[in-house]
Amino acid sequence: MSECNHDCSSCKSKCASAENAAENPFYVAPNPLSNVKHVIGVVSGKGGVGKSLVTSMLAVAMQRAGYHAAILDADITGPSIPRAFGLHDVEIVGNEDGMFPVNSKTGISIMSLNLLVDEESKPVVWRGPVIAGTVKQFWSEVIWNDVDFMFVDMPPGTGDVPLTVFQSLPLDGIVIVGSPQELVSMIVEKAVNMAKMMNIPILGLVENMSYFVCPDCGKKISVYGESGVEKLAEAHALPILEKLPIDPKLAHMCDTGTIELMQEEYMQEAVRVLEALSEK
């Protein structure tokens, strides 16, 4: 495998990459030195619903469960994963074989464009094909060592990057993130239908900003009205993996780079679903 040139068309090997390439002409082979068991996409129909938060929490939950988690930050123009994990002023290193991801405090492997720029606030003014090409490079040119679960944090919508990830990476499934508003539920359904069109398994739904717990009386308050996630889940026969509250502590941890310190046992249903996937 160390002599692999990524040109599956001229290769006589019967490896998994060659089989995937034969079935899908858009498939991109991983770095020959990578070992990634499961790839999970995290998607949303629109921005601002907490997709990167959910990606971070999924990775933290799986790492705590004893798996090696990784995050490929495919949100090239709005990367926020490094900030959530407190990765500032770190240097990406590599050699002739490829680049190495950065490890968080608890060992989660992370690759993001914000780890490659000199200023994290500098805008990325690139056209779609260049952005999609960068996502492919994060998969094919980065050496991902012994990863059990890789989470791909995608930009919102159904454009170039989600299409590239759906076609080019060996996704085991996706997690769809939304919030309670009716409009957002409609947009979430677009993401559901896109996944079905692309024959990508949907592992479940996460509703963020589902409710707020009154600090005085403990009552759950539906700030954005009654949730429609149950109807959406029932209509498409999908499990609800988590209903996250509006929690200032989570926002603070993301802002201060301490998401790995979260104490609440969130994402336990997601852990069970992913562990079942691992057992197949």
Residue pairs with C-beta under 8 A, 6 or more apart in sequence:
1 15
1 32
1 33
2 32
2 33
3 32
4 11
4 13
4 17
4 29
4 32
5 11
6 29
6 32
6 140
8 17
8 18
8 21
8 22
8 27
8 29
9 21
11 18
16 170
17 27
17 29
17 30
20 27
20 29
20 170
21 27
21 29
24 167
26 167
26 168
27 167
27 168
27 170
28 136
28 139
28 140
28 168
28 169
29 140
30 36
30 139
30 140
30 144
31 97
31 98
31 139
31 140
31 141
31 142
31 143
31 144
32 97
33 97
33 98
33 143
33 145
34 142
34 143
34 144
34 145
34 147
35 144
35 145
35 146
35 147
36 70
36 144
36 147
36 150
37 147
37 148
37 149
37 278
38 148
38 149
38 150
38 172
38 274
38 277
38 278
39 150
39 152
39 169
39 170
39 171
39 172
40 58
40 149
40 150
40 151
40 152
40 171
40 172
40 173
40 174
40 175
40 203
40 274
41 151
41 152
41 154
41 162
41 165
41 166
41 169
41 171
41 173
41 174
41 175
41 200
42 51
42 54
42 55
42 58
42 151
42 152
42 153
42 154
42 174
42 175
42 177
43 51
43 154
43 156
43 162
43 174
43 175
43 176
43 177
43 191
43 195
44 51
44 154
44 156
44 176
44 177
44 178
44 188
44 191
45 156
45 157
45 158
45 176
45 178
45 184
45 187
45 188
45 189
45 190
45 191
46 156
46 157
46 184
46 187
47 78
47 155
47 156
47 157
48 156
49 156
49 177
49 178
49 179
49 184
49 208
49 209
50 177
50 179
50 208
50 209
50 244
51 75
51 153
51 154
51 156
51 177
52 75
52 80
52 81
52 84
52 153
53 84
53 208
53 244
53 250
53 254
53 259
54 175
54 177
54 206
54 208
54 242
54 244
55 71
55 81
55 151
55 153
56 71
56 81
56 84
56 85
56 254
56 259
57 259
57 262
57 266
57 267
58 69
58 151
58 175
58 267
58 270
59 69
59 70
59 71
59 108
59 149
59 151
60 69
60 106
60 108
60 259
60 260
60 262
60 267
61 266
61 267
61 268
61 270
61 271
62 69
62 148
62 149
62 271
62 274
63 69
63 106
63 107
63 108
63 260
64 106
65 271
65 275
67 148
67 149
67 278
68 107
68 109
68 146
68 147
68 148
68 149
69 108
69 109
69 147
69 148
69 149
69 150
69 151
70 101
70 108
70 109
70 110
70 111
70 144
70 147
70 149
70 150
70 151
71 81
71 108
71 109
71 110
71 111
71 112
71 150
71 151
71 152
71 153
72 111
72 135
72 138
72 139
72 142
72 150
72 151
72 152
72 153
73 79
73 81
73 82
73 110
73 111
73 112
73 113
73 114
73 138
73 153
74 135
74 138
74 152
74 153
74 154
74 155
74 161
74 165
75 81
75 153
75 154
75 155
75 161
76 113
76 124
76 126
76 131
76 134
76 135
76 155
76 161
77 123
77 124
77 126
77 131
77 155
78 155
79 112
79 113
79 114
80 114
80 254
81 110
81 112
81 114
81 153
82 88
82 90
82 102
82 110
82 112
82 114
82 115
82 120
83 114
83 120
83 254
83 255
83 257
84 253
84 254
84 257
84 259
85 104
85 105
85 108
85 110
85 257
85 259
85 260
86 104
86 105
86 256
86 257
86 258
87 102
87 104
87 110
87 112
87 115
87 257
88 120
88 257
90 102
90 115
92 99
92 100
92 101
92 102
92 111
92 115
92 116
93 99
93 100
94 100
94 143
97 143
98 141
98 142
98 143
99 111
99 141
99 142
99 143
100 142
100 143
101 109
101 110
101 111
101 142
101 143
101 144
102 109
102 110
102 111
102 115
103 109
103 110
104 110
104 260
105 260
106 260
108 260
109 144
109 145
109 147
111 138
111 142
113 124
113 134
114 120
117 124
124 131
126 134
128 159
128 160
128 161
129 160
131 160
131 161
132 160
132 161
132 163
132 164
135 161
135 164
135 165
135 168
136 164
136 168
139 168
139 169
144 150
148 278
149 274
149 278
152 165
152 169
152 171
154 161
154 162
154 165
155 161
155 162
158 190
158 191
158 194
162 194
163 198
165 171
166 194
166 195
166 198
166 200
167 198
171 200
171 201
172 201
172 277
173 200
173 201
173 202
173 203
173 277
174 195
174 200
174 201
174 202
174 203
175 202
175 203
175 204
175 205
175 206
175 241
175 270
176 188
176 191
176 192
176 195
176 202
176 204
176 205
176 206
177 205
177 206
177 207
177 208
178 184
178 185
178 187
178 188
178 205
178 206
178 207
178 208
178 229
178 232
179 207
179 208
179 209
179 210
179 224
180 207
180 209
180 210
180 222
180 224
180 225
180 226
180 227
180 228
180 229
181 224
181 225
182 225
182 228
185 228
185 229
185 232
188 205
188 232
189 232
192 202
192 232
192 236
192 238
195 201
195 202
196 202
202 236
202 238
203 239
203 241
203 270
203 273
203 274
203 277
204 233
204 238
204 239
204 240
204 241
204 269
204 270
204 273
205 229
205 232
205 233
205 238
205 239
205 240
205 241
206 240
206 241
206 242
206 243
206 244
206 270
207 227
207 229
207 240
207 242
207 243
207 244
208 244
209 223
209 224
209 244
209 245
209 246
210 222
210 227
210 229
210 243
210 244
210 245
210 246
211 220
211 221
211 222
211 223
211 243
211 245
211 246
212 220
212 221
212 223
212 245
212 246
213 219
213 220
213 221
213 245
214 220
214 221
220 245
223 246
227 243
229 240
229 243
230 240
232 238
233 239
233 240
239 269
239 273
240 269
241 267
241 269
241 270
241 273
242 266
242 267
242 269
242 270
244 250
244 266
247 264
249 262
250 259
250 262
253 259
253 261
253 262
